C-alpha cells in the first residue's frame, strides 16, 4: 500500500470525520489547553473553570512539598535519565521509591514503571503467555485489555461485577493446563463503581487461581493506610499482584507493582515494557515519593476523607435534582470512590451537554466510544479534596440545567 493510499484510508475513517466535524463547530470536548496548575479552579483556554475533569483527587499536583521535591530531583539528577533501568536509568531515587511502596503496602518488594499503561502491559506480558488464561471484567481498562491481547494468553471476559459470570468462566477453565489469572479494577475508571473484591478474592481462592487488582483509582484514598480497596476489605493476602499508578491521587506519572520478591524480580527481567523503556524522569520520581509521604501522614488521611465526602455530597446533590449518578457501591461496606458518573447515552447528546457545562464554567470528563460502549456516553466527574461546597452546588445545578437540553 502506498503512503498516499494509507493516508486516504485514514482520512475516511468515521472517528476522524466525527472529530473534524466537532472541531469545525468548536464543540470538540478534547485537547483543550490547560494554562494553570490543575486544581479545583483551573484556567482552561484562557478562562477559569471549576475542574471536575482531573484525576488530581487529593489536590497534591500543586502541593508545595510535591513541587519542591520535583524541583530538587531535577536539580540533582537533570531533566531525564536517557537510559533504561538496566543500564543508566536506575538512581537512588528510583530505589527509594520502590522501597517506600513496598513498606507502605507491606509487601516484600515493588517495581516502578514509567507509565501506568506500561505497568499493565509489562506485568501481564511479563508473567503470562501462550497456554495461560486471563479472565477479565468486561469493563476493564483498555491498557489491561491490550496487555491481555499482547500476552498471547487465552482471554475470557465476565459480565461487569457479576460473580455468577466470573464463576462460570472459572468453571470452564478448571481443567485447562497453564496458569489462570483474574484481573479486576478496584474502582472502575469510567463509571466509578467499586468491585466486590472480597467475593472475587474468595472465588479465586476456591478455584486456586491468581488475582491481579488494579488499584489505580483507590490507592491514596481507601483503607486505614490508604493503599486501596484490598486493604479496606482485608484481602491483601489474597491478591497476588497489586498494581497502582502515580497519575491519580499520587500527583505524578508512572505505575507500580507491589508483591512477593520473586514476582517483582521476574518482572525486572521479563517485562519488556520495563526493560526497553527509558527510566522515569527524576522530577516524576521525586514528586511521587513526596506525594506518598503526604498520603501516609495525618494530612493525607484528612485529604482522602475529604475527597470521598465531596463525592458523596455531589452524588446526593445530583440525586436531589433527579439526576442519576453512579460511583457508589452497596458492596465492600458501602465504599465509594472519587468518580461520579452521569449517564447520557447518545454521543452527540453528550457533547451538547458537555459544551453547555463548559459555557457555564464547569469542566468535566466526557467518556464516549470506545472508552464506553457505543450509545452509552457518560459525564465523568472527578471530585477533588479542594472542591468547596459552593463548587459542588454549582456543578450539580449546571448538570441538571444542561440535561434539560436533551430531555
N, C-alpha and C positions, 0 to 999 in steps of 0.2 A: 504494500500500500504506500503510495507516495505521501509526502508531507502534506501536499495540498488536499488530498482525499481525506486524510486523517483530520485535518482542521475543519473540513467541510462537515464531516460526521459529527464532530464535537459541537459545531455551531448549531446543528439541527436537533440537539437533544432537548427534550421538553423542559428539564430543570433549568438549563441555561436560558432558554427562551423566557421562562417564567421570571427568572432573576432580572433579565434585561427589561422586561415589561414593568416590573415593580420599580426598577431604577428610573425609568422614564417618567413614572408617575410620582417620583420622590416618596415611595411607600416601602422601600426595602427595609425590613426590620433588622438587617445585619450590617456589620462593618461600620458602625457609627464611630466617630472619632472621640476618644476619651482624652480630656485635656487637664485632668487633675488627678491626684490620688483617689482611688476608688473607695468611697465611704458612703455613709447614709445620704449625704449630699455630694453629688459629683457633677462636674462640668462635662457635658456631652455636646459636641458640635457648637461650642460657644455659649451654652445655656446651662444653668444649674438645674438639676432634676433630683427627685428623690429616687435613689437607686435601689431597685429590687431585682436587678439582673446580674448580681455578682455573687460568687461563692465565698466572699470575704466575711464569712459568718461571724467570726469573733472580732471583726474590725481591727485585726492586727497588721493589715497590709501597710498602714502608715504609722504604726506604733513606734514611738521614739527608740525603744530598745531594739526592735527588729531592724529598723532603718540604720541605726548606728552599727549593729553587728554586720549588716551587709556592706556598709562602707568600710568598716575595719578589715573585713576579709579581702575586699578588693585592694585596699592599700597594701596589705601584707603579701598577697599572692598574685595580684594582677587581675585583669578582666576575664581571662579564660585559661583553662589548663592546656588546651590544644593537644590533648592526647587521651587515650583510653585509660581506664583504671589499671589495666595490666602493666602499662609501661610508665608514662609520665603523668598520669592523671590522679593518682592517689596521694592525698595530702593528710596531714594530721587532722584537718577539719572534717574530711570525709570519714575517717576512722572514729573521730569523736562523735559525729552524728550517728553513725551506726551503733556505737556503744550506748549512746543516750537512748536510742529507740529500743534496743534490747532490754536495757534496765527498766525503762518505762513500761514495756509490755511483759516483763518478767519472762523473757524467752532467752535461750542460750545465745542467739546471735541475730543479726539483721543485715540486710544488704540494701543499698540505696541505688536507685536507677535515676537517670537524668530526667525522664518524663514519666507521667502516670501511664501513658499509652505503652511505653517501653516496658513498664513494670508488668502489665498484663501479658504482653506478648512474650517477654523474656521468661517470665516464671512458668507459664503454661507450656510453651515450646521447649523450655529447658528441662522439663520434668516428665512430659508425656509425649508419645509419638504413635506411629502406626502399631496397631494391635491393642492400644489402650482405648478407653471410653471416657467421654466427658459428658456429664448431664448438667444442663444449664437451664435457669429460669428463662421463660420466653421474653421477659423484659430486661434481660441482662445488657450491660453496657456494650456498645459497639466495639470497644477495644478488646473486651473479653471474647466477643463473638469472632472477631478477626483472629485472635490468638488461637482459638479452637480450630478454625479452618487451617491456619498455617501449621499447626502441630501435626496434622495428618491423622489424628485420632478419630475414632468413631464418635459422632456428635449426636446426642439425643436432647430434646427440649421438653420441659414440662410446663404446664399451664402456670401462669404467674401466681406465685404464693399458694398454689394448690397442692396440699400434702398428698392427697389421693393420687394425683397425677404423677408426682415425684415417686411415690411408692410403686406405681405401675411400671415406670421406666426402670427402676432398680430391680424389680422382679424379673423383667425381661433380660437384664444383664447379669443375673446372679450366677449363671453357669458359664459365662463368657470368660475366655482367657484374657490376661492383661490386667492392668490397673484400671480402676474406676475412680473418677474424681467428680464430685458435685461442686458446682460453683454458683454462689448466690451473692447478692449485694445486701448489706445491712439496711441501708436506706437507698431506695431506687432513685436514680439521678433525675429522671424526668418527672414522675408524678409525686415523688417524695414519700411513698408509702414504705412501711417498715416490714422486713422479712420476719416470719415466725421462726427465728433462728434456733430456739430451743427444740422445737419439734423436728426441724430439719436435721439438727445435730443428732437427735435420738434415732432418726431413721438411718442416718449414715452409720451410726454405731451398730444398729441392728443388722445392717447388710454388710458391715465390715469394709466400708469404702471411705476414702479420704474426703475431707471437706475444706474448700477454699472460700474464705469470706472476704469480700471487698468492702473495707470499712471507709472508703473514700469520703463519704458524706456524714460519717458518725464519729471518726477519730477527732479528738479535741472537744467533743460535745457530750458523749454519753458515757456513763459509768462513773464510779467514785473517783477513779484516776483519769477518766476521760480518754481511755484507749479505744472505746467504741462499744458497739452493741454486744459483742461476745462477753465483754466484762460485765456489762449491765445485767445480762441474763445468766451469768455464772457458767458459761460453757467454753471458756478459753481453752481448757484442756482437751476439748473435743474438736477443736478447729486445728487442722493440720497446717494450713497455710493462711496466715493473717496478712492481708495486703492493705496498704493505706497510701494516701497521697499527701503532698505538702501544699497542693494548689487550691485547697479549700480553707478549712479553719486554720491551717498552719502557715498561711501567708507567704508561700514561696512557690517553687516549681520542683517537680520530681515526684518520685514514689518510692515505696519500700516494701520489703517482705520481712516479717519477723517470724522466727520459728526455730526449730532444732538446728544445731550447728551443722550436722551432716547435710541437711536440706539446703541451708544457705551456702555452704561451701560448694555443693554441687551446682548451684546457680552461678557461682563465681566463674566456673569453667565451662558450663554447658549453655548458659543463657546468651545466645548470640546478640540479643538486643543490649546486653550489658558489655559483652566482650568487645564488640565492634562499634561502640558509641563513645563519643568524647565524654569525659567526666563532667559532672555538673559544675558550673562555674562557681568560684568562691563566694560570690555575693549570695547566690541562692542557698548554698550550704550554710553560710553564716546566719542568714535570715531564718532558716529552718531550725537551727539549734536554739536561737533566741526565742522563736515562737513556741517551741516545745517547752522550754523552761518557764515561759509565762503560763502556758496551759497547765503545767503541773503545779502552779502556785495558787494561793488563795484568789489572786486576781483572775486567773484562768477559770477557777470554779464559778466565780460570780458572772464572768462573761458568758460562760456556757449556759448557766441558768437563765441569764437574761435573754439570750437569743431564742431559747426554747419557749420562754414566756411570751416573747414577741410573736413567735409563730402561732402559738395557741391563741393569742389575742387577735391576730389577723384572721385566723380561721373563724373565730367567733364573730368578729365584725362583719365578715362576708356573709356568714350564715344569717345574721340579723337582717341583712339586706337581700335575703333569698338567693344568694349566690352559692352554688355548690363549690366546696373547697376540699381538696384532698391533702394527704400528707400525714394525717393522724392514724393511729393503729389501735385496735382493740386488743391485739396480742402484746406479749412482752411487757405486761403490766401497764399498758396504755402508752408505751413510749412513742413519742413523735419526733420529728426531725425539723430542720430549719426550712425545708422546702414546702411551699404552699402552692398547690396546682389548681388551676381553674379550667375545667373542660370547656372547649369552644366547639370543636367539630370540624367544619369545612375550613380549608386553608385560607381562602380569600376572606371569609368572615373573621378569622383570627387576625389577619393582617389589618383589617378595618379596626378591630378593637384595639390592637396594639398601637396603631397610629394615633387613635384618639387619646389613649393614655399618655403618649408622649407629648401630644399637644397640650395636655393638662398637667405636664410636669412630672409624670410618673414613668420611670423606665423599668420595664420588666423583661424577663426572658420570654421567648416565644419558641415553642418546640413544634415543629412540623415534620412531615415525612421527609427523610427516612428515620429521623430520631424517634418518632412515634408512628403507629400505623396510619396509612392513608385515611383521611377523613376524621382523624381523632386529634386534631391540633389542640394544644393547651397553652395557657399562660403559665409560665413557671416563675413564681415569685419567691425569691430567696431573701429570707429575713436576716438581719444583722443585729448584733448586740447594741449597736449605736442608733438604731431606729427609735425615735421618740414616740410616745403615744399619739401625738398630733400627726406624725408622719403615717402611722398605721391607719389612723382615721381617714386621712386624706386619700390614701391608696384605696381603701375599701370603698369610699364614696366614688372615686374615679372609675373603679372597675364596674361597680353597679351601674353608673351612668353610661359607660361605654358599651356595656352589654345591651342596652336598650336600642342601640343602632342596628342590631341584628335580630332583635326579637320578632 
